[in-house]
Amino acid sequence: MLSLPPSVQIFVAREPVDFRRGFDGLAATVRALGEEPLSGHLYVFRNRRGDRAKILFWDRTGFCLWYKRLERGVFHFPAGETECLEVEAADLMLVLEGIDLSGARRHRRFRLATG
């Protein structure tokens, strides 16, 4: 399980990427999506079959890459209209555990208005 501070944002790329890409290739993909890979946020990618996920993040000293392969089944990432979708940490944990969020319903909670 990943333990994340509340200031970290999580972005999921909607389109699959070539999983031969390493740190530099994924960082270039993050830049192509209009984000900054050195921000400290998490960037989640999946392969074409959907059975593998990579998470790229910068920890102030270098890039880290977290990689998960499912032995059976596929990941069900949330749908969205943009190329890069921001998700909550709890949603990411559920997806990595194999839960399909398409039928899940989020109850209204208090959220501090920013800006």
Backbone as CSV, one residue per row, in Angstrom:
resi,resn,N_x,N_y,N_z,CA_x,CA_y,CA_z,C_x,C_y,C_z
1,MET,0.845,-1.187,0.000,0.000,0.000,0.000,0.885,1.242,0.000
2,LEU,0.474,2.234,-0.736,1.209,3.485,-0.803,0.673,4.441,0.257
3,SER,1.569,5.110,0.952,1.173,6.124,1.925,1.530,7.480,1.335
4,LEU,0.515,8.309,1.118,0.719,9.574,0.416,0.281,10.757,1.258
5,PRO,1.055,11.846,1.239,0.592,13.064,1.898,-0.566,13.674,1.120
6,PRO,-1.423,14.434,1.779,-2.599,14.992,1.093,-2.273,15.969,-0.029
7,SER,-1.083,16.525,-0.045,-0.725,17.497,-1.092,-0.386,16.833,-2.423
8,VAL,-0.192,15.525,-2.435,0.173,14.818,-3.665,-1.069,14.570,-4.511
9,GLN,-0.983,14.941,-5.767,-2.057,14.682,-6.714,-1.717,13.439,-7.514
10,ILE,-2.751,12.739,-7.985,-2.564,11.520,-8.753,-3.239,11.698,-10.104
11,PHE,-2.471,11.498,-11.161,-2.975,11.653,-12.511,-2.878,10.316,-13.237
12,VAL,-3.968,9.916,-13.886,-4.029,8.666,-14.629,-4.104,8.994,-16.114
13,ALA,-3.172,8.433,-16.888,-3.211,8.598,-18.341,-4.285,7.670,-18.896
14,ARG,-5.205,8.204,-19.672,-6.310,7.396,-20.210,-5.852,6.414,-21.274
15,GLU,-4.926,6.819,-22.108,-4.467,5.966,-23.202,-3.329,5.069,-22.720
16,PRO,-3.278,3.833,-23.200,-2.170,2.949,-22.815,-0.849,3.444,-23.386
17,VAL,0.246,3.087,-22.706,1.579,3.465,-23.165,2.398,2.202,-23.421
18,ASP,3.473,2.369,-24.171,4.413,1.291,-24.445,5.183,1.004,-23.153
19,PHE,5.057,-0.201,-22.619,5.670,-0.508,-21.339,7.163,-0.813,-21.436
20,ARG,7.754,-0.686,-22.612,9.204,-0.743,-22.701,9.812,0.569,-22.245
21,ARG,8.990,1.598,-22.113,9.475,2.903,-21.650,9.877,2.828,-20.189
22,GLY,10.977,3.492,-19.901,11.459,3.574,-18.529,11.217,4.966,-17.969
23,PHE,12.102,5.378,-17.078,11.961,6.663,-16.402,11.851,7.827,-17.375
24,ASP,12.812,7.934,-18.284,12.858,9.080,-19.200,11.701,9.082,-20.189
25,GLY,11.350,7.917,-20.712,10.236,7.835,-21.659,8.911,8.188,-21.017
26,LEU,8.694,7.729,-19.791,7.447,8.064,-19.092,7.429,9.536,-18.686
27,ALA,8.586,10.083,-18.293,8.649,11.515,-17.966,8.316,12.352,-19.200
28,ALA,8.781,11.929,-20.370,8.450,12.636,-21.612,6.952,12.535,-21.900
29,THR,6.351,11.394,-21.600,4.909,11.237,-21.779,4.146,12.173,-20.849
30,VAL,4.624,12.312,-19.618,3.989,13.228,-18.661,4.035,14.653,-19.204
31,ARG,5.178,15.050,-19.739,5.296,16.397,-20.313,4.367,16.572,-21.510
32,ALA,4.225,15.529,-22.327,3.326,15.588,-23.480,1.874,15.730,-23.049
33,LEU,1.544,15.260,-21.848,0.190,15.400,-21.311,-0.033,16.776,-20.674
34,GLY,1.007,17.613,-20.684,0.880,18.966,-20.139,1.147,19.052,-18.652
35,GLU,1.793,18.048,-18.082,2.110,18.038,-16.655,3.614,18.108,-16.464
36,GLU,4.047,18.330,-15.229,5.466,18.426,-14.902,5.881,17.214,-14.075
37,PRO,6.723,16.330,-14.617,7.085,15.106,-13.897,7.894,15.348,-12.621
38,LEU,8.522,16.518,-12.467,9.309,16.818,-11.272,8.481,17.459,-10.167
39,SER,7.167,17.459,-10.305,6.289,18.110,-9.337,6.118,17.327,-8.045
40,GLY,6.443,16.035,-8.056,6.220,15.208,-6.878,4.879,14.501,-6.898
41,HIS,4.087,14.744,-7.935,2.797,14.072,-8.064,3.003,12.689,-8.679
42,LEU,1.990,11.851,-8.588,2.056,10.502,-9.135,1.394,10.469,-10.497
43,TYR,2.026,9.759,-11.434,1.507,9.615,-12.789,1.354,8.125,-13.071
44,VAL,0.118,7.714,-13.345,-0.218,6.297,-13.478,-0.444,5.972,-14.953
45,PHE,0.161,4.866,-15.399,0.045,4.414,-16.771,-0.349,2.950,-16.785
46,ARG,-0.980,2.539,-17.883,-1.304,1.127,-18.058,-0.837,0.690,-19.440
47,ASN,-0.699,-0.634,-19.598,-0.315,-1.160,-20.902,-1.561,-1.407,-21.744
48,ARG,-1.375,-1.836,-22.963,-2.496,-2.023,-23.898,-3.468,-3.102,-23.425
49,ARG,-2.953,-4.203,-22.879,-3.829,-5.279,-22.395,-4.530,-4.916,-21.088
50,GLY,-3.985,-3.962,-20.351,-4.606,-3.532,-19.104,-4.256,-4.377,-17.899
51,ASP,-3.293,-5.281,-18.040,-2.934,-6.143,-16.912,-1.681,-5.662,-16.171
52,ARG,-1.138,-4.516,-16.588,0.049,-3.963,-15.939,-0.134,-2.468,-15.722
53,ALA,0.436,-2.001,-14.626,0.373,-0.573,-14.299,1.743,-0.114,-13.827
54,LYS,2.097,1.110,-14.210,3.325,1.753,-13.743,2.952,3.101,-13.148
55,ILE,3.604,3.426,-12.044,3.411,4.728,-11.411,4.769,5.409,-11.343
56,LEU,4.864,6.580,-11.944,6.096,7.361,-11.957,5.951,8.520,-10.984
57,PHE,6.978,8.723,-10.147,6.966,9.902,-9.287,8.389,10.333,-8.971
58,TRP,8.520,11.587,-8.607,9.796,12.215,-8.276,9.829,12.403,-6.768
59,ASP,10.896,11.931,-6.103,10.954,12.030,-4.640,12.002,13.016,-4.136
60,ARG,12.312,14.022,-4.893,13.266,15.092,-4.602,14.713,14.690,-4.805
61,THR,15.006,13.407,-4.994,16.375,12.983,-5.274,16.468,12.228,-6.592
62,GLY,15.330,11.809,-7.133,15.332,11.074,-8.386,13.963,10.491,-8.668
63,PHE,13.826,9.914,-9.851,12.568,9.291,-10.228,12.432,7.927,-9.561
64,CYS,11.214,7.580,-9.218,10.870,6.257,-8.711,9.815,5.677,-9.641
65,LEU,9.871,4.376,-9.827,8.924,3.711,-10.705,8.358,2.507,-9.970
66,TRP,7.057,2.500,-9.804,6.355,1.398,-9.157,5.634,0.647,-10.253
67,TYR,5.748,-0.692,-10.236,5.245,-1.502,-11.334,4.445,-2.662,-10.755
68,LYS,3.244,-2.889,-11.279,2.424,-4.005,-10.829,1.893,-4.757,-12.035
69,ARG,1.985,-6.103,-11.963,1.458,-6.973,-13.009,0.427,-7.893,-12.379
70,LEU,-0.742,-7.967,-12.996,-1.775,-8.882,-12.530,-1.569,-10.246,-13.165
71,GLU,-1.731,-11.280,-12.399,-1.623,-12.640,-12.931,-2.899,-13.040,-13.663
72,ARG,-4.031,-12.457,-13.253,-5.304,-12.736,-13.905,-6.154,-11.470,-13.849
73,GLY,-6.861,-11.174,-14.923,-7.734,-10.002,-14.955,-7.012,-8.759,-15.444
74,VAL,-7.740,-7.632,-15.404,-7.205,-6.347,-15.862,-7.566,-5.258,-14.865
75,PHE,-6.832,-4.158,-14.940,-7.147,-2.980,-14.145,-8.312,-2.242,-14.808
76,HIS,-9.183,-1.678,-14.018,-10.305,-0.893,-14.525,-10.111,0.554,-14.083
77,PHE,-9.427,1.320,-14.928,-9.186,2.714,-14.608,-10.429,3.536,-14.884
78,PRO,-10.637,4.630,-14.129,-11.808,5.478,-14.356,-11.792,6.115,-15.737
79,ALA,-12.972,6.353,-16.264,-13.106,6.992,-17.573,-13.170,8.504,-17.395
80,GLY,-12.832,9.209,-18.447,-12.893,10.668,-18.429,-12.736,11.199,-19.834
81,GLU,-12.932,12.496,-19.999,-12.853,13.110,-21.321,-11.457,13.615,-21.650
82,THR,-10.636,13.885,-20.635,-9.316,14.450,-20.883,-8.277,13.342,-21.034
83,GLU,-7.113,13.704,-21.578,-6.037,12.724,-21.747,-5.483,12.240,-20.418
84,CYS,-5.536,13.104,-19.420,-4.974,12.808,-18.112,-6.027,13.141,-17.059
85,LEU,-6.414,12.172,-16.264,-7.508,12.322,-15.319,-6.964,12.324,-13.896
86,GLU,-7.370,13.294,-13.085,-6.948,13.321,-11.683,-7.891,12.449,-10.855
87,VAL,-7.314,11.607,-9.996,-8.104,10.725,-9.144,-7.673,10.891,-7.689
88,GLU,-8.532,10.449,-6.789,-8.235,10.460,-5.357,-7.334,9.269,-5.027
89,ALA,-6.563,9.389,-3.957,-5.683,8.300,-3.533,-6.481,7.043,-3.217
90,ALA,-7.635,7.196,-2.587,-8.471,6.036,-2.253,-8.928,5.312,-3.514
91,ASP,-9.270,6.069,-4.561,-9.689,5.461,-5.820,-8.546,4.670,-6.448
92,LEU,-7.338,5.227,-6.415,-6.188,4.515,-6.967,-5.959,3.209,-6.222
93,MET,-6.045,3.235,-4.908,-5.839,2.014,-4.118,-6.879,0.949,-4.476
94,LEU,-8.121,1.368,-4.676,-9.167,0.414,-5.049,-8.904,-0.182,-6.427
95,VAL,-8.497,0.646,-7.373,-8.192,0.154,-8.723,-7.044,-0.847,-8.672
96,LEU,-6.001,-0.545,-7.898,-4.857,-1.449,-7.799,-5.218,-2.754,-7.099
97,GLU,-6.284,-2.735,-6.318,-6.772,-3.955,-5.674,-7.725,-4.743,-6.564
98,GLY,-8.037,-4.192,-7.746,-8.868,-4.916,-8.702,-10.335,-4.552,-8.679
99,ILE,-10.680,-3.453,-8.056,-12.083,-3.041,-7.971,-12.421,-2.116,-9.135
100,ASP,-13.538,-2.393,-9.797,-14.020,-1.566,-10.907,-14.869,-0.445,-10.318
101,LEU,-14.448,0.795,-10.507,-15.132,1.949,-9.922,-16.279,2.475,-10.768
102,SER,-16.528,1.872,-11.932,-17.560,2.407,-12.820,-18.948,2.359,-12.181
103,GLY,-19.219,1.397,-11.337,-20.524,1.309,-10.692,-20.542,1.885,-9.284
104,ALA,-19.387,2.360,-8.830,-19.304,2.900,-7.468,-19.923,4.290,-7.417
105,ARG,-20.508,4.610,-6.288,-21.121,5.922,-6.100,-20.456,6.592,-4.909
106,ARG,-19.980,7.802,-5.088,-19.314,8.544,-4.025,-20.340,9.422,-3.312
107,HIS,-20.367,9.305,-1.994,-21.253,10.137,-1.196,-20.638,11.513,-1.013
108,ARG,-21.474,12.516,-0.870,-20.998,13.878,-0.690,-20.268,13.998,0.632
109,ARG,-19.118,14.632,0.601,-18.299,14.884,1.778,-17.895,16.334,1.773
110,PHE,-17.514,16.803,2.935,-17.017,18.171,3.034,-15.695,18.289,2.303
111,ARG,-15.543,19.350,1.568,-14.299,19.626,0.877,-14.022,21.119,0.983
112,LEU,-12.860,21.465,1.456,-12.465,22.854,1.627,-12.320,23.518,0.248
113,ALA,-12.980,24.646,0.069,-12.888,25.366,-1.207,-11.512,26.001,-1.327
114,THR,-10.862,25.790,-2.483,-9.554,26.379,-2.720,-9.677,27.456,-3.775
115,GLY,-8.816,28.448,-3.649,-8.752,29.486,-4.676,-9.670,30.561,-4.497
